Amino acid sequence: MAHFIKLHGTDNAEMLFNLDVVVSIDPLPDGTMICTRWGSTKVRENLDTILSMSSSPITSATGHQLLNE
């Protein structure tokens, strides 16, 4: 099952990331660079925030719910 987390791009746009396809996550002075199999994206959240979000308990999705927060 895919593990999605909601992050914000440098333009503050919301996006879903599937952690199953992440290759690396590297800190930057003003955010974080997430590298996937298909490319890289800079997000506003820091490493600690992403780690915390990725460790949240998994719950069953119902209706329009896609991710754990």
C-alpha positions as CSV (number, residue, x, y, z in Angstrom):
1,M,0.0,0.0,0.0
2,A,1.4,3.4,-0.9
3,H,2.3,5.8,1.9
4,F,1.4,9.4,1.0
5,I,2.3,12.5,2.8
6,K,1.2,16.1,2.0
7,L,4.0,18.6,1.5
8,H,4.3,22.2,0.2
9,G,6.4,23.3,-2.7
10,T,8.4,26.5,-2.7
11,D,5.4,28.3,-4.2
12,N,3.3,27.0,-1.2
13,A,1.3,24.7,-3.5
14,E,0.2,21.5,-1.8
15,M,1.3,18.1,-3.2
16,L,1.2,14.5,-2.3
17,F,4.4,12.4,-2.1
18,N,4.4,8.7,-2.3
19,L,7.2,7.7,0.1
20,D,7.5,4.4,-1.7
21,V,9.3,6.0,-4.6
22,V,11.6,8.4,-2.7
23,V,15.3,7.7,-3.3
24,S,16.8,10.4,-0.9
25,I,15.8,13.4,1.1
26,D,18.4,16.1,1.6
27,P,18.3,19.2,3.8
28,L,18.6,22.7,2.3
29,P,19.0,26.0,4.1
30,D,15.4,26.9,3.2
31,G,13.6,23.5,2.9
32,T,14.3,20.0,1.7
33,M,15.1,18.4,-1.7
34,I,13.2,15.2,-2.3
35,C,14.7,12.9,-5.0
36,T,12.5,10.2,-6.5
37,R,13.0,7.7,-9.3
38,W,11.7,10.3,-11.8
39,G,13.3,13.6,-10.6
40,S,13.7,16.0,-7.7
41,T,11.4,18.5,-6.0
42,K,12.2,21.2,-3.4
43,V,9.7,21.5,-0.6
44,R,9.3,23.9,2.3
45,E,9.1,21.3,5.1
46,N,12.3,20.4,7.0
47,L,13.7,16.9,7.6
48,D,12.3,16.6,11.1
49,T,8.8,17.5,9.9
50,I,9.0,15.0,7.0
51,L,10.2,12.3,9.3
52,S,7.4,12.9,11.8
53,M,4.8,12.8,9.0
54,S,6.2,9.6,7.6
55,S,6.1,7.9,11.0
56,S,2.4,8.7,11.7
57,P,0.3,5.6,12.3
58,I,-1.5,4.2,9.3
59,T,-5.3,4.3,9.4
60,S,-7.8,3.0,7.0
61,A,-8.8,5.5,4.2
62,T,-12.5,6.1,3.8
63,G,-14.2,8.2,1.1
64,H,-11.9,11.0,0.0
65,Q,-9.2,10.5,2.7
66,L,-5.9,9.7,1.0
67,L,-3.2,10.3,3.7
68,N,-2.3,10.3,7.3
69,E,-1.8,13.5,9.2
